[in-house]
Amino acid sequence: MMNLTIWSDFACPYCYIGETRLERAIEELGLKDDVQIDYRAFELDPTASKEVLSSTPERFAMKYRLSLEEAKEQIKQISDLGKELGIDFRYASTKYSNTRDAHRLMKLAEAKYDRKTVAKLNEALFKAYFVENLVLADHNVLLEKGLSVGLKEEDIKEVLDSDKYDDEVRFDEREAAMRGVHGVPYIVFGGDFAVPGAMSIEGFKSALERQLRMQKLDESTAERPHVCGPDGCQLL
């Protein structure tokens, strides 16, 4: 089994695009049942308001010191990358807000549900933001998305009505900082090497094939441990 660890944020367009490309690469290589993904939290702005304070073009223009028209054009270019993957990508009309509670909901799924449910929730939250243009800080939105993938209502409300799993989110972000991660998506392949950014499908396929070769090499060169037990010793 190949283990991948992904740091991302639900308000990050390249995270949605990158993870979708990675999934396509996994499918094209026939590795769907051989890859296990662990999702890690990374907030682009931990101090973001829970209220929507500006439009995405306005925020984009201010952040990158662009004119409003330049911002709209760059946003369109990013959206087109998503549309190439078949996603009804609506970046220009996204409603930016704090994503901490969305990450805490993911931690609930990881703690109490199976991996398929976790993956479904991850996709549902990205879609909620970039396709449906919902506010991810809205607890009603999070409740609806959690229920849609099979989370129990009482579990969701227990998390959203408290600060449960906040420490787990902060732990992920501290680990990212220790690794020197300053941008997402950030993907670690089997603990051996990392890929920062949303590569192409072919790029991800190359990275997956590289990890497969490394795993096979590890298996072929692994030393047989020499041990003794009640039934005797393992001979050379």
Steps between C-alpha positions, in 0.01 A plus 500: 500500500631845405434773757458862392464795737338817367497841665232724350232760565145498365534862385809419292420463128823319418427250779170399339660491155809314626308239696270438203799455270660265752183291515496479119864389500427231759206374292694501173778294659248253642608573858158586644518216755872540569520862616399629843464876546529683832360855497668772707367844585662819376314829535602762245387763749430380856387853589238521223158621607204266523309763305548569128658845491580548130467342157772265378614735219528787748696289751719356223579846361594635842711198597705492181493875428313467174228702335152352529506404131842333535373308802191382312715379210732301728203352684351395165826331401499300824133411455573376148750251646222357712257493209752300297450226760122512464442705815244781477764723655359836614794667668390859429183464705643308796414633845821515700477436874677317780553126430596380850164335569510321164837355595366400842215318326759308297674401823171363629465289186857374533449411866164321478433396141663298223740631236240503222282730708797727571578524128136573418488779758823648366350514150166632629667791680706600196189480282299703752752783475604502134190365324205587724665816640384435855648654816713235669487680835121455501412214735184423305710442190739275690211308653346444157829386345579272791159335482529460122800268535366299792615678815257485790319820591583468870870456421505807276317722746722389787803621304351822364361601841843467661869535422543123463782396263643852504823363647525244218469776239769704673723191522479454122594862447792482742629192320472685168698791647770262626527359148540850360169486317392850396251412228251230407428250365799322651510127444735250663542169320553214740712713729780488241459819298262794474334677210405863562227631274240379254695308238350375175339157483810371324719656767306325773519172310878533488511569874279199573713276279814628673353409838405156372860441385634614836264266686600205283869580554446515877326163491770334288790624710342458841711290734348189653507545876687223680307386805475203732187367663360189672506312169859587418693769314451641153795381293694714252 
